[in-house]
Amino acid sequence: MTDSQGVTATAAVVTPRYDPGGGLQPSEQRALLVAGDAVALAAGIVVSLWTWSITAGFPFSIWFVWERAAWFLAVPTWLVALAPSYNLRTARSVGRTVSALGQALGLLLMAYLAAYFFAPRSELPRLVALYVLWEGALLTLGWRLAYVWYVANVHGEKRVLIVGATAAGRAALRLIKGASVVETKVVGFVDDDPTLWGNLVEEIPVSGGSERLPGLVAEFGVAEIVLVAPAHGASSTLLAALAECQEKGVEVVPLSQVYEDLLRRVPVTYLDSGWLFSSFVEAVRSKDASGIAKRAMDLVGAAAGLAALAVLTPLLSIAIWLESGPPVFYRQHRMGRGGALFTLIKFRTMRADAEADGPPRWAVRQDPRVTRVGHLLRRTRLDELPNVVNVLRNEMSLVGPRPERPEFVTQLEREIPLYRARLLSRPGLTGWAQVNSPYGDSVEGALEKLEYDLYYLKHRSLVFDLWILVRTIGTVVGLKGR
């Protein structure tokens, strides 16, 4: 039977619905992941103790394990470190699972090394800890890969409908095709513009209007609906159709959430002001509960940075002075939390007269104003080491959006939607944008960095901060600075 829109309609379910959880609710799927991770690490601890007993010459038995049961206290710590991986989209992706596991392993290794350094000599064992981390990580990885295989193969192809055949809808299509976490197929668009019905958008058909959603879900076995149109502007017909689809177990996901899950960025171009004053501000405020712990981490990190600054300043000062003369330090006004101005302190990396010929300009790749010593300082990020003084003054944090010059903020506010939202947080010595997109030498570059900054503000946590610091250390060691 054919409806008035010229699209074949059917009331029966032709294709079984994709069900990545085997009938489990999302909360039950997360509980399964947590339980699997706990069992994997517990098994890793047993294997580690067995390995240690062999190397140390002790007989292995249940009593041997029982006497060392304190090692199982590592299980809840491991689960906390793996918290970012309990996002179901992350859990269904091999790449994101491996990344999350690497983050957790790196954080725990750093924490143990710090504890070992400050603990009394011979108080903490080294070999067993390494065994536990290694075996636990391998067994957890094996379990997670089995989970991903089950999702991708046992339940087959995930089918998706996109509501909105607009430019944003086309962006959603390209995003899903390029970064899908399991075998995914976009089976069609739905749009209330009748002139689009029957047309192809990048080889995907526009199958009708909102009222057709429940029928299309049944016909194609759709598991997920990507909602491009803003919820506050949705028609009553669309809202009713979405509610009916949700009742059938279909997941309705806004484009912004798909974008965040797959790219770890916020899609600024496809958001409206309502997003800023609803979910985003609420998410940012909820993270302020960790302010005391974050400040404590800032002080510890700044104290360590100050010690490094005291050691390196004489050497770097001589190098800068010999190449280009004074001054050694460079002071510049930057905009902090809430738009408050403060003076940023850095090692000078450009000629002393770098902006003597005109207004402020962005630093660009292969900038001719950068000196040879300055180039090395930028590659190692050592030019920003004096920022620890700003952290001690509480003008900055170790992690957050990088502070920008007020002249550029004024310009970017005019050209980029939501740009000022990054001022909701204290700026950072390093940040999520810096480890993912080091260059911001244009409006386009600033837009990309803003997308990372807003993602950080929405999802920030101490674990996330520590991971960014680990990534920053990798940037420094690998000379990947700008």
N, C-alpha and C positions, 0 to 999 in steps of 0.2 A: 504494500500500500504506500502511496506517495502523498505527502501533505502539500499544502498550498505553497510552500517554499521550495518545492521541487527536490526535497531531500527524502530519501527513503526512511520511513519510520518503522520501528518495531517495538513491541511491548515486552517481548521475551528477552531474557539475558542470553545473548549468543555466545559471548566470550566470558569465561570465568574471571571475576575481578581479581586483580593483582593484590595479594595480601602478604606483605613482607614480614608480618609478625606471626604467621601461622594461626591467625584467629586471636592473637593477643592484643590487648589494648596498648597504646604507647607507653603508659606507666608500667605495664607488665613487661613490655619489651626491655625497658630500662632496668627493671629489677632483674631480669634474666641476664643482662649484660653485667650488672654489678656482681651478681652471684657467680657468674662464670669467671670474672676477673679475680674474685676472692679465692675461688677454688684453684685457679691457675697459679696464683702467687703462693698459696698454701702448699700446693704440690711442689712448686719451685723451691720453697724453703726446705721441705723434706729431702728433695734431691740434693740440695746444697749441703745439708747436714750429712747426708750419706757420702757425698764426694769428699767432704772435709774429714770424715771419719777414716776414709781410706788413706788420704794423704798424711793424716796425723797418727795413724796406727791404732785407732780406737775401734773396739767392736761395735757394730751398728745394731741397735735394737730399739724397741718402742720406748724403753726407759732412757736410752741415749737422747731420743727426741724430746721426751717429756722433761728431762732436766734442762733442756734448752728451749722450752716453750716460749720464752720471752721474745724469740725471734718472730713469732706469729703476730706480735703487736705491730709489725710492719704492714700488715694487711690493710687496716683502715687508712694508714698514711698513703699507701699505694692507691687506694680507691679515691682519696681526695685529689691526689696528683692527676688521676685519670679523669677527673670530673668533666673537662671539656669534651671528652670523647663520648659522653652519654647523650649528646645530641644525636638523634636517630639518623639524620643525614650523614653526619660524620661517621657513625658506626657502620654505615652501609658502603663506605668508600675505602678501598684499600689504601690509597694515598693518604687520605686524611687520618685513617686509623694508625698507619705507620708514623705519621707526623705527631699525632697526639701521644703515642707510646714513646717516641723519642723525646718529646718534651718532658713527660713524666720521669723518664729514666734520667735525663739530664738534671732536672730539678732535685731529685732524690740524691743523685751522686754528689751534686754541689753541696746539698745540706749535710750529707754524711761527712764529706771532706772537711767542711767547716767545723762540725762537731768534733771530728777526730783531731783537728788542729788545736782546738782549745781544751780538749779533754786531757786529764792526767795521762802521762806516758803509760802505755800497755793497758789502759782502761778499756779501750774499744778495739775489737778485732778488725783486721783489714781483710783477710782472705775470705772469711765467711760472708762478709758484707758484699764483696764483689761477686761471690758465687750466687748469693740470693738475688742481687740485681740482675745478673746475667741469666740465670735459669728462670727467674720470675718473668723477665721480659720476653724470653723465647717462648715459654709456655703460654703467656698471655697473647702474644702475637699469633701463635698457632690456633688458639681458641677463637680469636677475633677473625682470622682469615677463614676459618670454618663457618663462622656466622655470616660473613660477607658472601661466601660461596653459596650458602643455603638461601640467602635472600635473592641472589642474582640468578641461580640455576633452578632451584626447586620450585620457586614461584614464578619463574619466567619473566616476561617482559612487562615493565610498568608502563601503563598508558595514561597519557595526560591530555587534558583539554585546557586551552587558554581562553579566558574570557576577555575579549578586547582585541580586535584586529587593527590596532593602532601601531604607531612607531614603538611604543613601549612593549606592545605585544610581540612585535618582530624582534625586539631586543631580548625578550624572555625566551623566544624560540631559539635564537642563536646561543643564548647562555645555556639552555638545557642541552642542546646538541653538542656544545663544546665542552661541557663540564659535568655531564650526568654521572651520578655516583653508582648507578646500576643500569642495566639495559633498559633504556627509556625511549618511548616513541610518542611524539606529539601527534595525536590523531585528528585534531581539528581546532579551529577557532570558533568561538561563539561571539556574535556582536549584534546589537540591536539596530544597526544601520542596515535597512533592507537592500540598499544598493550594493552591499558587499556580499550578500548571500549567493552562494554558488561560485564565487571567485576563488582563485588560488592566491595565497599570500606566502611567498617563498616556498611554493609547491605544496602547501598545506591548505586544505579547503576551509572556507568559512561556511559552517554547516547550518547556520540559522541564528535565531534570536534566543533570548533568555529562557523562554518557555520550552525550548527544545532540550535544555540541559539534562533533565532526568532521563529522557528517552535516549539521548546520546551516551550517557553514562552506562545505561543498560546495554545498548547496542554494541559498544566497543569495549566493555569491561574496564571502564576508566577507574583508576585508583586515586588520581589527584587532579584537582582543578586549580590552575594558577590564575588568580584574580588580579588583572591589571587595572581595571577601573577602580577608583577610590571608593571605599565602602560607604562614605557619607553621601556620595552622589549616585548610589545604586538605586534602580527603580524597585518598586514593590514586587514586580514580577521576578526580577533577578534575585532579590533577597529570599523570596519564597522558594524559588528553584534551588538556590544554594542550600537552604535549610533542608529541603527534601533530599538532596544529594548527601548531605552530612548524616541524615538519619540512616542512610544506607551504608554508612561507613566510609564514604569518600572524603579524603582530606582536602580542605579548601585552604590554600596557601596564598598570601599576597605576594606580589612580585618582589617587594622589598625583602621579604624573608628568604625567598629563593636566592636572590642576589647575595644576601649576607651569608647564607649557608655555603654557597659555592665559591664565592670570591673573597669572603672575609672583608667586605666593604659595604658601605651603604650607598644605594643608587640615588645620589643627590638629584640627578637630572629628572628622575621620574617620581619625585616626592612633592607633596604640597605642604603648606604651612601647618595644616592640621596634624601632620605626623610629628612635627617639631614640638607642638604644644600638648601632645597626648602621650603616645608610647615612649618617645625619646626622652622627654624631660622626666617622666616618671622613672624610666630605667636609670637615668643618670643620678637622680636623687636617691634611689634605692642603694646605689653603690657608695654613697657618702658614709654609710654606716661603718665602713672599714677605714675611715679617715685617720683614726688614732694609730692603727697598725701600719698604715701606709706612711704616716709621718715618722714612725719609729724606724721603718725600713729606710726611709730617706736619710735620716740622721746617721744610721750605721753606714750606709753606702757613701754618704758625703764625707764622713770621717775617714773612711778608707781612701776615698779620692783625694782628700786633703793631704794625706800622708804621701800619696803618689805625686801630688803636685809639688810638695816640698822637695822631693828628690829630683824631679825632672826639670823644675823651673830654671835652675842655674844653667843646665846644659842647653835647654831650648832657648833661653834668653841669649846666650852667647851666639848660637847659630843664627837666630833672627837678626841680632845686632850686626854680626859680621857681614851678612848678605845685604841688608837694606837699612841698617841703622835703627834708631829709636822711632817710635816707642815699641816696646815688646808686647805690651797688652793693648787690646782694642776694646773700647767701651762704646756701647751702642744702645739706644733706647729701643725697648721691645714692649709689646703689649701682653700683659698677663691675665690672670683670671678676672673676669668681669670688666675687662678693658683697662685695668690699672697699669700704668706705665712703671717700668723699672729699668735699671741700667744693667745690661748683660755684659759679662766680662769674658773675653776670649784671648787666646794668643793671636797676634796679628799674622794673617796669612797673605794679605795683599800689600801692594805698594802703599806707602803712607799717604800718597796723593790719589788714591784709587777713585775717589768721587769728587775731586777738586774741579772737574770740568763740567759738572752738571748735576741733575737731580739723582736720587738714589736709584740704583739699578740692581736687578737680580744677578746673582752669581750664576754663570753658565758653565757648561762643560768646556774644558780647555780654556778657561777664562784667562786672557793675557795679563790681567791685573794680578794674578796669583804668583807669588814668588816660588823659587824652587823649594826652599824650606817649607813654605806655606803649602805647597802641593803635597809634600810628605805628611805634614800635620793633618791635612784634610783626609788623605787616604787612610790614616790611622785613627782619625777622629780625636787626636790629641789636642787639636786647637780648641775643642770644647771642654777640655778638662777643667779650666778655671770656672766653669759653670757651677762647680760644686760649692763655690762661695754663695752663689744665688740660691742653691738648694738649702744651705745652712741658714740663710736669711728668710727662708720660707717664701721666697718669690717664685721658686720653681720646685718641681719634684724630680725624682730620678727618671720616672716614666710619665709621659703625657704628650700631648701635641707640642711640637716645637714652637717656641714663641716667635712671632713675626713682627716685623717693623711696622709701626703705626701707619706709615705712608702706604705700605702695601696692603694693610688691612682695609684702609679706606677704599682703595681701588678694587680689591677683591670682593668687598661687600656689595659693590655696585654690580659686579659682573657674575658672581656665583651665588646662587640661592643657598640660604642657610649657613653662609660662611661664618657668621658671628657665633654660631652655636658651639664652635670649638673653644670659645672663651668661657664655657661653663665649668671648665676644669683648670687646675693649675698647670701651666706648661711644663714640659719635661726636658731633661738633658738628652734623652733618647725617646723614641716612641714607635708605635706600630707602623706609622707611615714611613719612618726613617729606615726600618729594616726591610720594608717591602718596596718602597718607591723613593730612592734616595734623592732624586732630582725634582725640584719644584721651580724651575727657571722660567715659567710661563703661566698664563692663566690656566691652560689645560693641565699642566703639571700640578698646579695648586689645587685644581678640582679633584684630581686623582688622590692627592695626599689628604684632602678633606674627607673623601670617602673612607679612607683608612682611619682617620682621626675620629670620625663619628662612630665607626664600628668599635673602636677602642673604648670610647666614652660609654657606649651602650653596654659593653660586655666586660668592662675592666674588673679586675680582681687581683689579689696578691699573687696568685698562681700565674695569671696572665702577665703581670708585671715582671715576674721572675723569668718567664719564658722570653719576653722581649729583651731583658738584660742578657740572657744567654745568647740570643741571636745577635745582640750588639757586640758581645765579646767575639763572636765568630766574624763579624764585619771588620773589627779592629785587627784581629789576627790575620785575616785574609786580605788585608789592605783593600777593602771594598768600599771605603768611604768615598764621599763625593769630592 
